[in-house]
Amino acid sequence: MYKLFIRPIFFLFDPEKIHHFTFSLVKFMSKIPLIPAIFRAVYTVNNKKLEKKVFGLTFKNPVGLAAGFDKNAVLYNELANFGFGFVEIGTVTPKGQVGNPKKRLFRLKDDKGIINRMGFNNEGLEAAIEQLKKNKGKIIIGGNIGKNTHTAPENYTEDYVACFKGLHPYVDYFVLNVSCPNVSSHAKLEDAEYLKELITEVQKINKKEKEPKPILLKIAPDLNNQQLDEIIQLVANTKIDGVIASNTSVNREGLKITNEKLQEIGNGGLSGQPIKDRSTKVIKYLADHSNKAFPIIGVGGIHSEKDALEKLNAGADLVQIYTGFIYEGPSLVKRINKAVLSQLS
Ligand SMILES: Cc1cc2nc3c(=O)[nH]c(=O)nc-3n(C[C@H](O)[C@H](O)[C@H](O)COP(=O)(O)O)c2cc1C
């Protein structure tokens, strides 16, 4: 239904406009009596066997919605009806910011991919908190946090700390996003020494909270083996609760789209099918070389149940989707959950 009728119409329009239109449509439809129950009946797989305990939280199933879709935490209550086990909101920055100039979101239809250079457009911490106060408690919420684009390097930690403190009462786990290719002056966030300092600072605050929350690090798919070894060491040294692999890629190898069109599109993070194998490789490397010492959320190019199982078999404990949700529609969540279930039994 989605791929046959809805996607061909959606794909006629500007991707960012369609994103906002879909939000309004889902919000509107979810207010109609019975519709949320119908969505749940159609898309949810209810089975205790799908439950998974990871970093101290019990997920009702292992399929999550990746960060960047519900940046401002305005749709997570409604998205809970589409069968997800968790939704990650953000990236939230302390101050609201408009992000990069438009056009900044591009479909690569033949490659089943997306290039985006949104640049952390979001309404900011206070707005996210107001939205999260409306939580109906139906789903696990992750809080993905970052720094404002114009924050000076010496103040990066302050930005993460502000978001961490502000969102702490409202989310179930945190993600330190240090791997977005679309914000400038990112070099510091690739430096293992700085990452250790950042993680330690956030953990210090976490320990003072009555109910400490799991903290994960989100990494790029473009890290080489030496950098991945550094991540494994970093996790061992800081005891951070887990890693999300991966964010979008700056690599453009092996695409069907012509070079000319790629030039036209310009910079940005590539997501979807073209990054599937790279992100799975990262997951496998982290799992194998750490002796599966920490939880991993696998994300990048999951467009089918097979892709999701590949990530889980490579060492991921949970998976997330974004681009696959756009290309395949909400039934993908159910298909993955059914496949996981049949692998269990
Ligand atoms: C339009 C768009 C916006 C995104 N925004 C964010 C973001 O704000 N924070 C973040 O951590 N990841 C963001 N991501 C990355 C996704 O969460 C995910 O890691 C990546 O797209 C790979 O998964 P996929 O291939 O299933 O899309 C964004 C991705 C897309 C396509």
The ligand as a Tripos MOL2 file, in Angstrom:
@<TRIPOS>MOLECULE
LIG
   31    33     1     0     0
SMALL
NO_CHARGES

@<TRIPOS>ATOM
      1 C1         17.3530   13.6520    7.2290 C.3       1 LIG1
      2 C2         18.1820   13.0050    8.3030 C.ar      1 LIG1
      3 C3         18.4130   13.6800    9.4790 C.ar      1 LIG1
      4 C4         19.1780   13.0980   10.4800 C.ar      1 LIG1
      5 N1         19.3850   13.7800   11.6520 N.ar      1 LIG1
      6 C5         20.0940   13.1870   12.6400 C.ar      1 LIG1
      7 C6         20.2660   13.8500   13.8870 C.ar      1 LIG1
      8 O1         19.7750   14.9530   14.1150 O.2       1 LIG1
      9 N2         21.0000   13.2210   14.8410 N.ar      1 LIG1
     10 C7         21.5520   11.9720   14.6530 C.ar      1 LIG1
     11 O2         22.1970   11.4380   15.5690 O.2       1 LIG1
     12 N3         21.3700   11.3210   13.4890 N.ar      1 LIG1
     13 C8         20.6640   11.8940   12.5070 C.ar      1 LIG1
     14 N4         20.4790   11.2330   11.3210 N.ar      1 LIG1
     15 C9         21.1390    9.9130   11.1280 C.3       1 LIG1
     16 C10        20.2030    8.7380   11.4340 C.3       1 LIG1
     17 O3         19.7970    8.7370   12.7710 O.3       1 LIG1
     18 C11        20.9100    7.4100   11.1160 C.3       1 LIG1
     19 O4         21.9920    7.2490   12.0060 O.3       1 LIG1
     20 C12        21.4360    7.3380    9.6890 C.3       1 LIG1
     21 O5         20.5460    7.9620    8.8000 O.3       1 LIG1
     22 C13        21.6800    5.9030    9.2250 C.3       1 LIG1
     23 O6         20.4870    5.1530    9.2700 O.3       1 LIG1
     24 P1         19.5310    4.8980    7.9800 P.3       1 LIG1
     25 O7         20.4190    4.4140    6.8760 O.co2     1 LIG1
     26 O8         18.5120    3.9220    8.4410 O.co2     1 LIG1
     27 O9         18.9250    6.2180    7.6450 O.co2     1 LIG1
     28 C14        19.7240   11.8040   10.2920 C.ar      1 LIG1
     29 C15        19.4540   11.1160    9.1030 C.ar      1 LIG1
     30 C16        18.7020   11.6830    8.1110 C.ar      1 LIG1
     31 C17        18.4390   10.9240    6.8400 C.3       1 LIG1
@<TRIPOS>BOND
     1     1     2 1
     2     2     3 ar
     3     2    30 ar
     4     3     4 ar
     5     4     5 ar
     6     4    28 ar
     7     5     6 ar
     8     6     7 ar
     9     6    13 1
    10     7     8 2
    11     7     9 ar
    12     9    10 ar
    13    10    11 2
    14    10    12 ar
    15    12    13 ar
    16    13    14 ar
    17    14    15 1
    18    14    28 ar
    19    15    16 1
    20    16    17 1
    21    16    18 1
    22    18    19 1
    23    18    20 1
    24    20    21 1
    25    20    22 1
    26    22    23 1
    27    23    24 1
    28    24    25 2
    29    24    26 1
    30    24    27 1
    31    28    29 ar
    32    29    30 ar
    33    30    31 1
@<TRIPOS>SUBSTRUCTURE
     1 LIG1         1 GROUP 0 **** ****
